[in-house]
Amino acid sequence: MLTRVAAVSSALVLAAVWTMAFTTTPATAQPTPSPPDPVQQTQPLADPTVPVPPPGAAVPSGAPAVLKTPDGWELTVQAKDETQEAVAPLTTAVSSREYLVSGTFTGSVAGDGSTELTGASLEAGYRIGCGIIGGPVELRATGGAETVLNPFLEGLSVTGEMKINLRPGTVTVLPVGQKKFTAGEGRISVSGLRIKVDSCVGQSFLQSYATLTSSTADTDDVVTYVGEIKAV
């Protein structure tokens, strides 16, 4: 009997020791460290003296042109809201240049002149400069015959020599509007106008202009505004 009790007691002691050996105290959860603060990026302040370029096809207008006449009148011509965009020409010819333009041009005559004004007029338009002009193309066949064709014919297949005659570039002036007025201010507004020049094989340049003319019985005073030159 004593032996059985001792055996039971030994079993209970071993069970207690086994339980103590494999019972662990749960570890205290460590707090998750918070991510470091992001580095504050300091944005440099914009320089107010540097002009901000206009978006898209918009181009900056030039400074107003002002003329003070000897008889006391002040002529001012200027532009605003100008856009100039090179577009694919309707002819699809590689020697054609076409542009989509918009803008508002104003001219005014002010002051207390010593003469009587008889009228004023405002003209606005564009100048297109072309670096190289393409001349006629000469095709010389193997047999020696020579044929002169229009410039830049596409899809032409010949056997022999081809000679392209290039000429120095030119400037084409394209007036787009004229307005006569007697006093105060005249205005010309252009929107979505397509202008083009042909036979241009070099780089092209586009520039707007507006010319104001003031007249009296004996004098004419002329002042011209010119916009920024855009290379295409």
C-alpha positions as CSV (number, residue, x, y, z in Angstrom):
1,M,0.0,0.0,0.0
2,L,2.8,2.3,1.0
3,T,4.6,1.4,-2.2
4,R,1.5,2.4,-4.3
5,V,1.1,5.7,-2.5
6,A,4.7,6.5,-3.0
7,A,4.4,5.7,-6.7
8,V,1.4,8.0,-7.1
9,S,3.2,10.7,-5.2
10,S,6.2,10.4,-7.4
11,A,4.0,10.6,-10.5
12,L,2.4,13.8,-9.3
13,V,5.7,15.4,-8.5
14,L,7.0,14.5,-12.0
15,A,3.9,15.9,-13.6
16,A,4.3,19.1,-11.7
17,V,7.9,19.4,-12.7
18,W,7.0,18.7,-16.4
19,T,4.3,21.4,-16.3
20,M,6.7,23.9,-14.7
21,A,9.4,23.1,-17.2
22,F,7.2,23.7,-20.3
23,T,5.1,26.5,-19.0
24,T,6.5,29.9,-20.1
25,T,5.5,33.3,-19.1
26,P,4.2,35.2,-22.2
27,A,6.6,37.9,-23.2
28,T,5.5,41.5,-22.9
29,A,4.7,42.9,-26.4
30,Q,7.2,45.6,-27.4
31,P,5.6,48.8,-28.9
32,T,6.2,49.1,-32.6
33,P,8.6,52.0,-33.2
34,S,6.9,54.8,-35.2
35,P,8.4,55.6,-38.6
36,P,10.8,58.5,-38.6
37,D,9.4,61.9,-39.6
38,P,9.8,62.6,-43.3
39,V,12.4,65.1,-44.2
40,Q,10.7,68.4,-44.9
41,Q,11.6,69.5,-48.4
42,T,11.8,73.2,-48.6
43,Q,10.5,74.5,-52.0
44,P,12.5,77.4,-53.3
45,L,10.5,80.5,-53.8
46,A,9.9,81.6,-57.4
47,D,12.0,84.5,-58.5
48,P,9.5,87.3,-59.2
49,T,11.9,88.9,-61.7
50,V,11.9,85.8,-63.9
51,P,8.9,85.7,-66.3
52,V,6.9,82.5,-66.2
53,P,6.6,80.9,-69.7
54,P,3.1,80.7,-71.0
55,P,1.6,77.3,-71.4
56,G,1.0,75.3,-74.6
57,A,0.9,77.2,-77.8
58,A,0.8,80.6,-76.1
59,V,3.7,83.0,-76.7
60,P,4.7,86.0,-74.7
61,S,3.8,89.3,-76.3
62,G,6.4,91.9,-76.9
63,A,6.6,95.3,-75.3
64,P,4.1,98.0,-76.4
65,A,5.4,100.3,-79.1
66,V,5.0,104.0,-78.2
67,L,5.5,107.1,-80.4
68,K,5.3,110.7,-79.2
69,T,4.8,113.0,-82.2
70,P,6.3,116.5,-82.5
71,D,2.8,118.0,-82.4
72,G,1.9,116.4,-79.0
73,W,0.1,113.2,-79.9
74,E,1.0,109.8,-78.3
75,L,0.5,106.6,-80.3
76,T,0.5,103.2,-78.6
77,V,0.2,99.8,-80.3
78,Q,0.4,96.5,-78.5
79,A,-0.8,92.9,-78.4
80,K,-2.0,90.3,-75.8
81,D,-3.3,86.7,-75.6
82,E,-1.1,85.6,-78.5
83,T,-0.9,81.9,-79.5
84,Q,1.1,80.4,-82.4
85,E,1.1,76.7,-83.1
86,A,2.7,74.8,-86.0
87,V,0.2,72.4,-87.6
88,A,0.3,69.8,-90.4
89,P,-0.3,71.6,-93.8
90,L,-3.4,70.6,-95.7
91,T,-1.3,69.9,-98.8
92,T,0.9,67.4,-96.8
93,A,3.9,68.7,-98.8
94,V,7.2,68.7,-96.9
95,S,7.9,72.1,-98.4
96,S,4.8,73.8,-96.9
97,R,4.6,75.5,-93.5
98,E,1.2,76.1,-91.8
99,Y,0.4,77.8,-88.5
100,L,-2.7,78.2,-86.3
101,V,-2.6,81.7,-84.7
102,S,-4.7,83.9,-82.4
103,G,-4.2,87.2,-80.7
104,T,-5.6,90.7,-79.9
105,F,-4.0,93.8,-81.3
106,T,-4.9,97.3,-80.2
107,G,-3.8,100.8,-81.3
108,S,-4.7,104.1,-79.6
109,V,-4.0,107.8,-80.2
110,A,-4.1,110.0,-77.1
111,G,-2.9,113.3,-75.8
112,D,-3.6,117.0,-76.5
113,G,-1.9,117.7,-79.8
114,S,-1.6,121.0,-81.5
115,T,-2.9,119.7,-84.7
116,E,-6.3,118.2,-85.7
117,L,-6.4,114.4,-86.3
118,T,-8.1,113.3,-89.5
119,G,-8.0,109.6,-88.8
120,A,-6.0,106.6,-87.8
121,S,-5.6,103.0,-89.1
122,L,-4.4,99.7,-87.5
123,E,-3.0,96.8,-89.5
124,A,-2.1,93.4,-87.9
125,G,-0.5,90.4,-89.4
126,Y,2.4,87.9,-89.4
127,R,5.8,87.6,-90.9
128,I,7.1,84.1,-91.9
129,G,10.8,83.7,-92.5
130,C,12.1,80.7,-94.3
131,G,15.8,79.8,-94.2
132,I,16.0,78.1,-97.6
133,I,13.7,78.3,-100.6
134,G,13.3,75.3,-102.8
135,G,13.5,76.0,-106.5
136,P,12.6,73.7,-109.5
137,V,13.8,70.1,-109.6
138,E,15.7,69.2,-112.7
139,L,15.5,65.5,-113.8
140,R,18.2,64.4,-116.2
141,A,17.4,61.0,-117.8
142,T,20.1,58.5,-118.9
143,G,19.6,59.4,-122.6
144,G,20.5,63.0,-121.9
145,A,17.0,64.6,-122.1
146,E,16.3,67.2,-119.4
147,T,12.9,67.9,-117.9
148,V,12.0,70.7,-115.4
149,L,9.2,69.8,-113.0
150,N,7.4,71.5,-110.1
151,P,9.2,71.4,-106.7
152,F,9.0,68.3,-104.5
153,L,6.7,66.0,-106.6
154,E,6.1,62.9,-104.4
155,G,6.0,59.4,-105.8
156,L,8.1,60.2,-108.8
157,S,10.3,57.3,-110.1
158,V,13.0,58.1,-112.7
159,T,16.4,56.7,-113.8
160,G,19.1,59.3,-114.0
161,E,20.1,62.4,-112.1
162,M,18.1,64.8,-110.0
163,K,19.1,68.3,-109.2
164,I,17.4,70.5,-106.7
165,N,17.9,74.3,-107.1
166,L,18.0,76.0,-103.6
167,R,17.8,79.7,-103.1
168,P,18.4,82.0,-100.2
169,G,15.5,82.4,-97.7
170,T,12.9,85.1,-97.8
171,V,10.4,86.8,-95.4
172,T,6.7,86.7,-96.3
173,V,4.5,89.3,-94.8
174,L,0.8,88.2,-94.4
175,P,-1.6,91.0,-93.3
176,V,-4.7,89.5,-91.6
177,G,-6.7,92.6,-90.7
178,Q,-7.1,96.3,-91.1
179,K,-9.2,98.8,-89.1
180,K,-9.7,102.5,-89.6
181,F,-10.9,104.7,-86.8
182,T,-11.2,108.4,-86.1
183,A,-10.3,108.7,-82.4
184,G,-9.7,106.7,-79.3
185,E,-8.7,103.1,-79.8
186,G,-8.9,100.5,-82.6
187,R,-8.8,96.8,-82.2
188,I,-8.2,93.7,-84.3
189,S,-8.9,90.2,-82.8
190,V,-7.7,87.1,-84.4
191,S,-8.8,83.6,-83.4
192,G,-8.1,80.2,-84.9
193,L,-6.6,81.6,-88.2
194,R,-4.5,79.3,-90.4
195,I,-1.7,80.9,-92.3
196,K,0.8,79.2,-94.6
197,V,3.8,79.6,-96.8
198,D,5.0,77.2,-99.5
199,S,8.4,76.1,-101.0
200,C,10.2,76.4,-97.7
201,V,12.7,73.6,-97.2
202,G,14.7,75.1,-94.3
203,Q,13.8,76.2,-90.7
204,S,11.0,78.6,-90.5
205,F,10.3,81.6,-88.1
206,L,7.0,83.2,-87.2
207,Q,6.5,86.8,-85.8
208,S,3.4,88.9,-85.3
209,Y,3.2,92.6,-86.0
210,A,0.8,95.5,-85.8
211,T,1.2,98.9,-87.4
212,L,-0.6,102.0,-86.2
213,T,-0.8,105.1,-88.5
214,S,-2.1,108.5,-87.3
215,S,-2.9,111.2,-89.8
216,T,-3.4,114.9,-89.7
217,A,-3.9,117.3,-92.7
218,D,-0.2,117.6,-93.2
219,T,1.4,114.6,-91.5
220,D,1.4,110.8,-91.1
221,D,2.9,109.2,-88.0
222,V,3.6,105.5,-88.0
223,V,4.6,103.1,-85.2
224,T,4.9,99.3,-85.4
225,Y,4.7,96.6,-82.7
226,V,6.6,93.3,-83.3
227,G,6.1,90.1,-81.3
228,E,8.5,87.5,-80.2
229,I,10.1,85.4,-82.9
230,K,9.1,81.7,-82.7
231,A,11.4,79.2,-84.4
232,V,9.7,76.1,-85.9
